[in-house]
Amino acid sequence: MADEPLRHELYTHGHAPAVVRQHAQRTADEAAEFLLPHLRPDMRLLDVGCGPGSITRGLAERLTAGQVVGLDLSRETLEGARRDALARGLHNLRYEEGSVYELPFADGAFDVAYAHQVLQHLRERDLALREMLRVVRPGGGVAVREVDWSTVAYWPRDPWIDRFVETHLRTWYRNGGEPQMGRHLRALFNGAGVASLQVTASVWCYATREDTVEWGESYADRLLTSPMGERPIEYGYASRSEIESMAAALRAWGSHPDAFWVFTHVQALGWKAR
Ligand SMILES: C[S@@+](CC[C@H](N)C(=O)[O-])C[C@H]1O[C@@H](n2cnc3c(N)ncnc32)[C@H](O)[C@@H]1O
């Protein structure tokens, strides 16, 4: 269809309920911590690839005299985000369908453009960053946070979980994304020619029963109900019964009393020349 948002790749996670449900637990406090000290209440902020909007909403709650726009290419996910904003009476927040590759906004329309866990799913990361910089005013900021999946460390080891990580990364690359995006952010921003840049890192660490059960169950559900499990089968990387074994291992790991999982996320905050 001519009016479909532009894509150059397949989105590895897809928009199955198991995926969107987990994304909807994210908060601005955690996911945008590196950006929050730089925000003023009257700013105009764009959240690119906003998904179900739980982070976007937290940003709108801070920019009380400003404007927040969440943009995503999933119409269905945006409908849920719009209902949520309406129910909370957030009049400074709106959602638009579109692609980061051709943002439907004028040059300099925002003070800040933000993206959380989005560039890792794109084939043309430099194009996306250039678009984000284009819609930011001179002196404005672009804030990006991305995982580096090759930093995963977990315990207790299970050969099916090792196999899951290997298969997941292989599939992700075949889809066109970059699961090690975090380590590339400094180079990406330097390549885009920002005037100044701050790169920092943080971790997601699961070390309570509640957190490990949620993580294990969520990835098991994703494997069984979303493209995360379907595409490896289609690509010939795993059989259905192997996907089921990975899912069972993730569930069992999650309820193990010693279960522990950690991986690194990298944050880049770049400022456009005045
Ligand atoms: C991993 S989710 C992150 C969602 C949200 N930022 C968060 O952290 O909870 C990635 C999001 O990027 C969106 N996305 C993927 N490709 C996109 C594109 N070309 N333009 C805009 N959004 C895109 C997906 O639809 C999905 O909602």
The ligand as a MOL file (V3000), in Angstrom:
LIG
                    3D

  0  0  0     0  0            999 V3000
M  V30 BEGIN CTAB
M  V30 COUNTS 27 29 0 0 0
M  V30 BEGIN ATOM
M  V30 1 C 11.4740 -2.6690 20.8850 0
M  V30 2 S 10.1030 -1.6590 20.5000 0 CHG=1
M  V30 3 C 10.3820 -0.2750 21.5720 0
M  V30 4 C 9.1180 0.4580 21.9320 0
M  V30 5 C 9.3350 1.5920 22.9620 0
M  V30 6 N 10.2620 2.5900 22.4610 0
M  V30 7 C 9.8290 0.9810 24.2410 0
M  V30 8 O 11.0350 1.0000 24.5100 0
M  V30 9 O 8.9910 0.4150 24.9700 0 CHG=-1
M  V30 10 C 10.5370 -0.9990 18.9010 0
M  V30 11 C 9.4220 -0.1400 18.2910 0
M  V30 12 O 9.9400 0.4610 17.0940 0
M  V30 13 C 8.9070 0.4630 16.1410 0
M  V30 14 N 9.5230 0.5730 14.8090 0
M  V30 15 C 10.2080 -0.3620 14.1180 0
M  V30 16 N 10.6090 0.1340 12.9240 0
M  V30 17 C 10.1740 1.4240 12.8780 0
M  V30 18 C 10.2520 2.4530 11.8930 0
M  V30 19 N 10.8660 2.2710 10.7320 0
M  V30 20 N 9.6890 3.6520 12.1780 0
M  V30 21 C 9.0360 3.8580 13.3500 0
M  V30 22 N 8.9230 2.9090 14.3230 0
M  V30 23 C 9.4840 1.7020 14.0710 0
M  V30 24 C 8.1760 -0.8490 16.3630 0
M  V30 25 O 6.8780 -0.8220 15.8170 0
M  V30 26 C 8.1920 -0.9400 17.9000 0
M  V30 27 O 7.0460 -0.3720 18.4640 0
M  V30 END ATOM
M  V30 BEGIN BOND
M  V30 1 1 1 2
M  V30 2 1 2 3
M  V30 3 1 2 10
M  V30 4 1 3 4
M  V30 5 1 4 5
M  V30 6 1 5 6
M  V30 7 1 5 7
M  V30 8 2 7 8
M  V30 9 1 7 9
M  V30 10 1 10 11
M  V30 11 1 11 12
M  V30 12 1 11 26
M  V30 13 1 12 13
M  V30 14 1 13 14
M  V30 15 1 13 24
M  V30 16 1 14 15
M  V30 17 1 14 23
M  V30 18 2 15 16
M  V30 19 1 16 17
M  V30 20 1 17 18
M  V30 21 2 17 23
M  V30 22 1 18 19
M  V30 23 2 18 20
M  V30 24 1 20 21
M  V30 25 2 21 22
M  V30 26 1 22 23
M  V30 27 1 24 25
M  V30 28 1 24 26
M  V30 29 1 26 27
M  V30 END BOND
M  V30 END CTAB
M  END
